[in-house]
Amino acid sequence: SDSHFPVPISPHHVNHSLHYPHFFPNSNSDSDSRKIEFADIGCGFGGLLISLATLFPNTLMIGMELRDKVTEYVKERILALRISNPTQYQNVSVVRTNSMKYIPNYFQKSQLSKMFFLFPDPHFKEKNHRRRVISPFLLDEYAYVIKDGGIIYTITDVEELGEWMKSCLENHPLFEGLSDEELEADPVVKLLSCATEEGQKVERNGGQTFRAVYRRIVPTV
Ligand code: SAM
């Protein structure tokens, strides 16, 4: 249960020197003004983060994962990569947490430029829809922590969930869909279907995927 992992009481209490010792060599987290900018929600085995780490070497990013063993695996994976590539992977980390409860404990208003929801659990039954990581209620929270112009990336192989995520985003006043040209020009979009372990599984099985990529906007009054 949640009582088994610590939760920072506010974003100010996130221990940067623990996650990114190269950027924050002192235990005083304020030694660098850099903030975490990308969050991979339900990161699983971390494939996306590993790809993003070298694509955006100066951007701090974190995976949030509920399963203890999976989180430990990702930690080990990052540490091993840091050892074999001493100048790389210093900008990536992972934390075990319940993202549906603790996003506001980790990120301040307008802190994030990208949030990822790749192949989230579908929770098929109607009564379980409230457990979905994209919902009208949670989108309010994500809109709070994402900066204006920041982007939410979602993808799934479950058609019904894809439609659900798209309609939640489409109906939210603080998000707008990217145009086809913008999707084409964004190098991150190409990673959605192939960088994670779940995405690779779907690709191997020749499965279809359903994507929704939306930008945080300032509403016009
Ligand atoms: N994104 C990864 C990928 O594409 O390979 C993993 C996809 S997996 C189907 C969904 C992941 O979300 C699981 O690892 C699960 O433990 C995690 N998860 C589910 N609910 C969560 C929550 N409330 N907070 C954090 N992680 C969660």
Boltz pocket constraint, residues with backbone or C-beta under 6 A from the ligand:
constraints:
  - pocket:
      binder: B
      contacts: [[A, 41], [A, 42], [A, 43], [A, 44], [A, 45], [A, 64], [A, 65], [A, 66], [A, 67], [A, 70], [A, 97], [A, 98], [A, 99], [A, 100], [A, 101], [A, 117], [A, 118], [A, 119], [A, 120], [A, 121], [A, 196], [A, 197], [A, 198], [A, 199]]
      max_distance: 6.0
